[in-house]
């Protein structure tokens, strides 16, 4: 006797329940249902297109496991990219909080690249200087934060580990009612900030290595944590380099207000602000209106983009 043919899944997913992807491990995901239930989930067709923060339609649970049938349109998507791959960080967030500290030694270019990625994605940035109780390197972190404030970036200074009560009072209003992604180099205290705001997260924390001046990565996967009625905090693993291979020159200029405000006074409309005569940006640099380190960063970004366009992979 012939076996009955397997019934193909219906292409109409509109009646399926909607949930939020709260964690991903390769092709294995977790989806939080509207009633709070948490299901292990697999993407139908084994496509690797699911991102933490996605709203998805999923099949009826079977043994606590569901199949993700559809990813609903995303409001935002923050990601980084290099020559070889794209790494999605989170979707449907409205704020990205970049955490840095004087120890381990922070890289200002990491922060500036994160701000460019947020600008490209249409996500509001917040830069948090953590570990204000550490005297070593404090002057440099204060100057870095002051520069960002002068550029119109929202900033905050806290010592989440040493003065948690004051830090909570500073940070809670900045996170309230918002869906925020925490990013930063390893060891900057993202997990400490998460535990301060959401104690039940119980994120593992660890001090940085004094000998190596490097942070020790404790977060191994991106996780979405509900925060209040409408907000969320997304914790992500620390990383050292923020690739921006998906950005064009206009994206860089648009994301750097100190460059953009002078770009309209150039002699040529297609000025790249590198070696062209009559450049308003170079004139502002010579007049001390642009920080030399910020222009050095712009030049490096611009030259890399132009090389990529001349010699595409």
C-alpha positions as CSV (number, residue, x, y, z in Angstrom):
1,X,0.0,0.0,0.0
2,X,1.4,3.4,-1.0
3,X,2.2,5.9,1.7
4,X,0.1,9.1,1.6
5,X,2.0,12.1,0.3
6,X,3.4,14.5,2.9
7,X,1.3,17.6,3.1
8,X,3.2,20.6,2.0
9,X,3.2,23.6,4.4
10,X,0.7,26.3,3.4
11,X,2.2,29.4,1.9
12,X,-0.3,31.5,3.8
13,X,1.4,32.3,7.1
14,X,-0.9,35.2,8.2
15,X,-2.7,33.0,10.7
16,X,0.4,31.8,12.4
17,X,1.4,33.2,15.8
18,X,4.1,35.9,16.1
19,X,7.0,35.8,18.4
20,X,10.4,37.5,19.0
21,X,13.7,35.9,18.4
22,X,15.6,36.3,21.7
23,X,18.7,34.3,21.1
24,X,20.5,32.6,18.2
25,X,23.3,29.9,18.0
26,X,24.1,29.3,14.4
27,X,20.9,27.9,12.9
28,X,19.3,27.2,16.3
29,X,17.2,30.0,17.7
30,X,14.8,30.7,20.6
31,X,11.5,32.5,20.1
32,X,9.5,34.2,22.8
33,X,5.8,33.9,22.3
34,X,3.2,36.6,23.1
35,X,2.2,34.7,26.2
36,X,5.8,34.5,27.5
37,X,6.4,30.9,26.4
38,X,9.9,30.2,25.1
39,X,10.4,27.8,22.2
40,X,13.5,26.3,20.5
41,X,13.2,27.3,16.8
42,X,14.6,26.3,13.5
43,X,14.2,28.3,10.3
44,X,12.1,26.6,7.6
45,X,14.4,25.7,4.7
46,X,17.5,26.0,6.9
47,X,18.1,29.6,5.7
48,X,20.6,31.5,7.8
49,X,18.6,34.8,7.7
50,X,17.3,35.0,11.3
51,X,18.6,37.8,13.6
52,X,18.1,38.4,17.3
53,X,15.3,40.9,17.6
54,X,13.3,39.6,14.6
55,X,9.6,39.3,14.8
56,X,8.7,36.0,13.2
57,X,5.7,33.8,12.4
58,X,6.2,30.3,13.6
59,X,4.5,26.9,13.3
60,X,2.5,25.3,16.1
61,X,4.8,23.9,18.8
62,X,5.7,20.2,18.7
63,X,7.6,19.0,21.7
64,X,8.6,22.5,22.6
65,X,10.1,23.1,19.1
66,X,8.7,25.4,16.4
67,X,9.7,26.2,12.8
68,X,10.2,29.8,11.8
69,X,8.1,30.2,8.7
70,X,8.4,34.0,8.0
71,X,10.4,36.9,9.2
72,X,8.3,40.1,9.5
73,X,9.7,43.4,8.0
74,X,12.4,44.9,10.2
75,X,12.3,48.4,11.4
76,X,16.1,48.5,11.7
77,X,19.1,46.2,11.3
78,X,22.6,47.0,12.7
79,X,25.4,45.0,11.3
80,X,29.1,45.0,10.6
81,X,31.0,43.7,7.6
82,X,34.5,42.9,6.4
83,X,35.8,41.6,3.0
84,X,34.5,38.1,3.7
85,X,31.2,38.2,5.6
86,X,28.4,40.2,7.1
87,X,27.7,39.9,10.8
88,X,24.2,41.0,11.9
89,X,24.1,42.3,15.4
90,X,20.4,42.9,16.1
91,X,17.2,44.0,14.4
92,X,14.3,46.2,15.5
93,X,16.3,48.3,17.9
94,X,16.0,52.0,18.3
95,X,19.2,52.8,20.2
96,X,22.7,51.4,20.2
97,X,24.7,52.0,23.4
98,X,28.5,51.9,22.9
99,X,30.3,51.2,26.1
100,X,34.0,52.1,26.7
101,X,36.4,52.6,29.5
102,X,40.0,53.7,30.1
103,X,41.0,50.1,31.1
104,X,41.4,48.0,29.1
105,X,42.6,50.7,26.7
106,X,39.8,51.7,24.4
107,X,40.1,52.3,20.7
108,X,38.3,55.6,19.7
109,X,38.1,54.3,16.1
110,X,35.9,51.5,17.3
111,X,33.5,54.0,18.8
112,X,33.5,56.2,15.7
113,X,32.9,53.2,13.4
114,X,30.0,52.1,15.6
115,X,28.5,55.6,15.3
116,X,28.9,55.4,11.5
117,X,27.1,52.0,11.4
118,X,24.3,53.4,13.6
119,X,24.0,56.4,11.3
120,X,23.7,54.2,8.2
121,X,21.1,52.0,9.9
122,X,19.0,55.0,11.2
123,X,19.6,54.1,14.8
124,X,20.2,56.7,17.6
125,X,23.5,56.3,19.4
126,X,24.4,56.6,23.0
127,X,28.0,56.5,24.2
128,X,28.6,55.4,27.8
129,X,31.9,56.0,29.6
130,X,32.1,53.2,32.2
131,X,34.6,52.6,35.1
132,X,34.9,56.3,35.9
133,X,36.5,55.3,39.2
134,X,39.7,54.2,37.4
135,X,42.2,57.0,37.4
136,X,44.6,55.5,34.8
137,X,43.8,56.8,31.4
138,X,40.9,58.9,32.7
139,X,41.9,62.1,31.0
140,X,41.8,60.5,27.6
141,X,38.3,59.0,28.2
142,X,37.1,62.4,29.4
143,X,38.4,64.1,26.2
144,X,36.9,61.4,24.0
145,X,33.5,61.8,25.6
146,X,33.7,65.6,25.4
147,X,34.5,65.4,21.7
148,X,31.5,63.2,21.1
149,X,29.3,65.5,23.1
150,X,30.5,68.5,21.0
151,X,29.4,66.5,17.9
152,X,25.9,66.2,19.2
153,X,26.1,62.6,20.5
154,X,24.2,61.7,23.6
155,X,26.7,60.6,26.3
156,X,26.8,59.4,29.9
157,X,29.5,58.6,32.5
158,X,29.1,55.9,35.1
159,X,30.9,53.5,37.3
160,X,28.5,50.5,37.1
161,X,30.7,48.3,39.3
162,X,31.9,50.7,41.9
163,X,28.9,53.0,42.3
164,X,25.9,51.0,41.0
165,X,23.2,53.1,42.7
166,X,24.4,56.3,41.0
167,X,24.9,54.5,37.7
168,X,21.4,53.1,37.8
169,X,20.0,56.6,38.3
170,X,21.9,57.8,35.3
171,X,21.3,55.0,32.9
172,X,17.7,53.9,33.7
173,X,16.1,57.1,32.1
174,X,18.3,56.6,29.0
175,X,17.1,53.0,28.5
176,X,13.5,53.4,29.7
177,X,11.0,52.6,26.9
178,X,13.7,51.9,24.3
179,X,15.0,48.8,22.6
180,X,18.8,49.2,23.1
181,X,21.7,47.1,21.8
182,X,24.8,47.1,24.1
183,X,28.1,46.9,22.2
184,X,31.7,47.5,22.9
185,X,35.2,46.0,23.0
186,X,35.6,43.1,25.4
187,X,36.1,44.0,29.1
188,X,34.4,47.4,29.0
189,X,31.7,46.4,31.4
190,X,28.6,45.8,29.2
191,X,27.5,42.8,31.3
192,X,27.9,44.7,34.5
193,X,25.6,47.4,33.1
194,X,23.1,44.8,31.9
195,X,23.0,43.2,35.4
196,X,22.5,46.6,36.9
197,X,19.5,47.4,34.8
198,X,18.2,43.8,34.6
199,X,19.4,41.8,37.6
200,X,17.6,38.6,36.5
201,X,19.8,38.6,33.4
202,X,22.7,37.3,35.5
203,X,25.2,37.9,32.8
204,X,28.7,36.6,33.6
205,X,31.3,39.3,34.4
206,X,35.0,39.1,34.6
207,X,37.8,41.6,35.1
208,X,40.2,42.4,32.2
209,X,43.7,41.1,32.0
210,X,46.2,43.7,33.4
211,X,49.1,42.0,31.8
212,X,47.7,41.9,28.3
213,X,45.5,45.1,28.6
214,X,42.7,43.1,27.1
215,X,39.2,42.3,28.1
216,X,38.0,38.7,28.6
217,X,34.9,37.9,26.6
218,X,32.2,36.5,28.9
219,X,29.1,37.0,26.6
220,X,29.1,34.2,24.0
221,X,25.8,34.9,22.2
222,X,23.5,37.9,21.5
223,X,20.5,37.9,23.8
224,X,17.3,40.0,23.9
225,X,16.1,40.9,27.4
226,X,12.8,42.6,28.0
227,X,13.1,45.8,29.9
228,X,9.9,47.3,31.3
229,X,6.6,47.2,29.3
230,X,7.9,48.3,25.9
231,X,11.7,48.3,26.1
232,X,14.5,45.8,25.7
233,X,18.2,45.5,26.3
234,X,20.2,43.3,23.9
235,X,23.5,42.1,25.1
236,X,26.2,41.1,22.6
237,X,29.6,39.5,22.7
238,X,32.5,42.0,22.8
239,X,34.6,42.3,19.7
240,X,37.7,44.4,18.8
241,X,37.1,45.5,15.2
242,X,34.0,47.1,13.6
243,X,34.1,46.4,9.9
244,X,32.3,48.8,7.6
245,X,32.7,47.4,4.2
246,X,29.0,48.1,3.4
247,X,29.5,51.9,3.7
248,X,30.1,54.3,0.8
249,X,31.8,57.7,1.0
250,X,28.6,59.6,1.3
251,X,27.6,57.4,4.3
252,X,30.9,58.3,6.0
253,X,30.5,62.0,5.4
254,X,26.8,61.9,6.5
255,X,27.8,60.1,9.7
256,X,30.5,62.6,10.6
257,X,28.9,65.9,11.4
258,X,32.2,67.6,11.9
259,X,33.1,66.7,8.3
260,X,29.6,67.2,6.8
261,X,29.1,70.7,8.1
262,X,32.1,71.9,6.0
263,X,31.6,69.8,2.9
264,X,29.2,72.2,1.3
265,X,31.8,75.0,1.1
266,X,34.1,73.1,-1.2
267,X,34.9,74.5,-4.7
268,X,33.9,71.2,-6.4
269,X,30.6,69.5,-5.8
270,X,32.3,66.0,-6.0
271,X,35.1,66.9,-3.6
272,X,36.3,63.9,-1.7
273,X,38.1,66.1,0.9
274,X,41.5,64.5,0.4
275,X,43.8,66.3,-2.0
276,X,41.3,68.5,-4.0
277,X,42.0,72.3,-4.2
278,X,39.5,74.6,-2.6
279,X,38.3,72.0,-0.1
280,X,36.2,73.4,2.7
281,X,36.9,70.5,5.0
282,X,40.7,70.9,4.6
283,X,40.3,74.6,5.2
284,X,38.4,73.9,8.4
285,X,41.1,71.4,9.5
286,X,43.8,74.0,9.0
287,X,41.7,76.5,11.0
288,X,41.5,74.2,13.9
289,X,37.7,73.6,13.4
290,X,38.1,69.8,12.9
291,X,40.0,67.6,15.3
292,X,43.1,66.3,13.5
293,X,42.5,62.7,14.8
294,X,38.9,62.8,13.4
295,X,40.2,63.9,10.0
296,X,42.8,61.2,10.1
297,X,40.0,58.7,10.7
298,X,38.0,60.2,7.8
299,X,40.9,60.0,5.5
300,X,41.6,56.3,6.4
301,X,37.9,55.5,5.8
302,X,37.7,57.4,2.5
303,X,40.9,56.0,1.1
304,X,39.8,52.4,1.9
305,X,36.4,53.0,0.2
306,X,38.1,54.5,-2.9
307,X,40.5,51.6,-3.1
308,X,37.7,49.1,-2.8
309,X,35.8,50.9,-5.7
310,X,39.0,50.9,-7.8
311,X,39.8,47.2,-7.1
312,X,36.5,45.5,-6.3
313,X,36.8,42.0,-4.8
